[in-house]
């Protein structure tokens, strides 16, 4: 028993490290998990997406617990986002059931690539003065009502893409809330994890009812990554916003490009 435990320890520590990295960049690893499950475990695309949604749900729970403890959650934004995202997730899941695998995978890559491209262009064009003003006043002249409406709109968009492509939604929602509301990154990421918890819970339930979740694979991925994401919340509270934003957007773009490469290779 001891040799098997020791042989599994490096893999567990690697998952903890991966979860820590995902937490720092505000991600639940949806596209990454979908790719691993399709390429390494050879699962069908729909089953890989459903399993990734279940993993995203558990990771989001760990991440939300850590960010709630550090008061990094803006409830007036996160709750409307999560509720609207749950509805959008159902629509996206129905969409995914009717699209062939050969179309679904390249669509995933294109969708994930759009948001970081916009965000990186915006990030490179901002001056040092505007960055300082953003850090000092994260949401000028924007009231709670606008936060709620923006959260609802972002939730529907993020939820649809999560249900259709297994994105999890945390990074896209955090990136879009940063773009539109100019929130500090710790609030964008912490709030997005609560929204993602609602979204992925509904999405995982849908795919489970259709028998499209491989629970053994999900347990292997979620335990280590969940612990790593929880531990990362301290770093998110301390790393400067500009670095966090650049890391998050670059990671999203890299995942998108790898997904597109994998889909073109399979054509």
Secondary structure as GFF3:
##gff-version 3
##sequence-region A 1 267
A	DSSP	alpha_helix	2	24	.	.	.	ID=ss1
A	DSSP	alpha_helix	30	39	.	.	.	ID=ss2
A	DSSP	alpha_helix	45	69	.	.	.	ID=ss3
A	DSSP	alpha_helix	75	97	.	.	.	ID=ss4
A	DSSP	alpha_helix	101	125	.	.	.	ID=ss5
A	DSSP	alpha_helix	128	136	.	.	.	ID=ss6
A	DSSP	alpha_helix	144	165	.	.	.	ID=ss7
A	DSSP	alpha_helix	170	181	.	.	.	ID=ss8
A	DSSP	alpha_helix	185	209	.	.	.	ID=ss9
A	DSSP	alpha_helix	215	238	.	.	.	ID=ss10
A	DSSP	alpha_helix	241	265	.	.	.	ID=ss11
###
